[in-house]
């Protein structure tokens, strides 16, 4: 069984092996082509017009967040299958990470999706539009790390602010030195 640090290092190295140009044997450092399924893998990275897309990984306790970003055309967004295409792209990235992790460490990686893909599309002009998407996965190999408790952070409140709210907050009893007219 691998330690938590070894799992994180393996996933990080798997993500690093997907650098731009790794899909061509001649540009790869070890002569082995690696295809993730990104749009930028079509054509030659030096000669052809570049398609801007990529991914990253973040760790949140025992969860892995795969982020994907791409420059897209508005006709792709309004085409009807944009959400499904983006979700399949993130799933392809997860498959690549599993395969590359297995090649690096010799162990298998279990990634189970926690929720649906979150997508945001933004534009800077009528020409430039990009999307940012992410999805959280539970890492099966990590069991000794606690998850990040996002909900409990919202419930925690400063004791002075709680005292203020219990006293009525902004609608409560007015202090003696308040001489404003009551409305």
C-alpha positions in Angstrom: 0.0 0.0 0.0 1.4 3.4 -1.0 1.6 6.2 1.5 -0.4 9.4 0.9 2.7 11.3 -0.2 3.6 8.7 -2.7 0.0 8.7 -4.2 0.1 12.5 -4.4 3.5 12.5 -6.1 2.4 9.8 -8.5 -0.7 11.8 -9.5 1.3 15.0 -9.8 3.9 13.3 -12.1 1.1 11.8 -14.2 -0.3 15.3 -14.7 3.1 16.7 -15.5 3.6 14.1 -18.2 0.8 15.7 -20.2 2.8 18.8 -21.1 2.1 20.5 -24.4 3.9 18.5 -27.1 4.0 15.2 -25.3 1.6 13.7 -27.8 4.4 13.6 -30.5 7.2 11.1 -30.0 9.8 13.6 -31.3 9.0 16.2 -28.8 8.7 13.9 -25.8 11.6 13.6 -23.5 11.5 9.8 -23.4 10.4 9.2 -27.0 7.0 7.9 -25.9 3.9 9.7 -27.2 1.2 10.4 -24.6 -2.3 11.4 -25.7 -4.8 12.8 -23.2 -7.5 13.7 -25.7 -7.1 17.5 -25.5 -7.9 19.7 -28.5 -4.4 21.0 -28.6 -3.1 17.6 -29.5 -4.3 17.9 -33.1 -1.5 18.9 -35.4 2.1 20.0 -34.8 2.6 22.4 -31.8 5.3 24.3 -33.6 3.8 24.8 -37.1 0.0 24.8 -36.7 -2.3 27.4 -35.2 -2.5 26.8 -31.5 -5.7 25.7 -29.8 -5.7 26.8 -26.2 -6.8 24.2 -23.7 -5.3 22.3 -20.8 -5.9 20.8 -17.4 -4.6 20.9 -13.9 -5.0 18.9 -10.7 -5.5 20.2 -7.1 -5.7 18.2 -3.9 -8.4 18.9 -1.3 -7.7 16.5 1.5 -8.7 13.0 0.2 -10.2 14.5 -3.0 -8.7 15.3 -6.3 -10.0 18.3 -8.3 -9.4 18.1 -12.0 -9.7 21.5 -13.7 -10.1 22.0 -17.4 -9.9 25.3 -19.3 -10.3 25.9 -23.0 -10.8 28.7 -25.5 -14.0 27.9 -27.3 -16.2 29.4 -30.0 -19.7 30.6 -29.1 -21.2 28.3 -31.7 -19.7 25.4 -29.7 -21.4 26.7 -26.5 -24.8 27.1 -28.1 -24.4 23.9 -30.2 -26.3 21.8 -27.7 -23.7 19.2 -26.6 -21.2 21.5 -25.0 -21.8 20.3 -21.4 -21.6 16.7 -22.4 -18.4 17.3 -24.4 -16.8 19.1 -21.5 -17.8 16.3 -19.1 -16.3 13.7 -21.4 -13.1 15.7 -21.7 -12.7 15.7 -17.9 -13.5 12.0 -17.9 -10.8 11.4 -20.5 -8.3 13.4 -18.4 -9.2 11.1 -15.4 -8.6 8.0 -17.5 -5.2 9.4 -18.7 -4.2 10.1 -15.1 -5.1 6.6 -14.1 -3.2 5.0 -17.0 -0.2 7.2 -16.5 -0.2 6.7 -12.7 -0.2 2.9 -13.3 2.8 3.3 -15.7 4.7 5.4 -13.2 4.1 3.6 -9.9 2.9 0.2 -10.9 -0.2 0.5 -8.7 -3.7 1.3 -9.8 -5.5 4.5 -9.0 -9.1 4.6 -8.0 -10.9 7.9 -8.8 -14.7 8.0 -8.3 -16.6 11.2 -9.2 -18.1 12.9 -6.3 -20.5 15.3 -8.0 -21.3 16.7 -11.4 -19.0 18.9 -13.6 -19.1 22.6 -12.8 -18.7 24.7 -15.9 -18.4 28.5 -16.4 -18.2 30.2 -19.8 -16.9 33.7 -20.0 -16.0 36.1 -22.8 -13.8 39.1 -23.1 -15.2 40.2 -26.5 -17.4 39.0 -29.2 -14.5 36.9 -30.5 -12.8 35.5 -27.4 -14.6 33.1 -25.2 -13.3 30.5 -22.8 -14.6 27.9 -20.5 -13.4 26.7 -17.1 -14.7 23.5 -15.7 -13.8 21.3 -12.7 -14.9 18.1 -11.1 -14.0 16.5 -7.7 -13.0 12.9 -7.4 -12.5 10.7 -4.3 -9.1 9.1 -4.3 -9.5 5.5 -3.2 -5.8 5.0 -2.3 -5.9 7.7 0.4 -7.7 6.8 3.6 -5.7 8.3 6.4 -6.4 11.9 5.3 -9.5 13.8 6.5 -11.6 15.5 3.9 -11.8 19.3 3.8 -14.8 20.3 5.9 -16.2 23.2 3.9 -19.7 23.0 5.5 -18.3 23.2 9.1 -16.4 26.3 8.2 -19.6 28.1 7.4 -21.2 27.0 10.7 -18.4 28.3 12.7 -19.0 31.9 13.9 -17.1 34.4 16.0 -18.5 34.5 19.5 -18.8 38.3 19.5 -20.7 38.3 16.2 -23.0 35.5 17.6 -23.6 37.6 20.7 -24.5 40.6 18.5 -27.0 38.5 16.5 -28.5 37.1 19.7 -29.0 40.6 21.0 -31.1 41.4 17.9 -28.4 42.3 15.4 -29.2 45.4 13.4 -32.9 45.2 14.3 -32.4 44.9 18.0 -32.5 47.3 20.9 -30.9 50.6 20.2 -28.2 51.9 22.6 -28.9 54.8 25.0 -26.7 57.3 23.2 -28.5 56.8 19.8 -30.4 60.1 19.2 -31.5 59.4 15.7 -35.2 59.5 14.9 -36.9 56.2 14.9 -38.1 55.1 11.5 
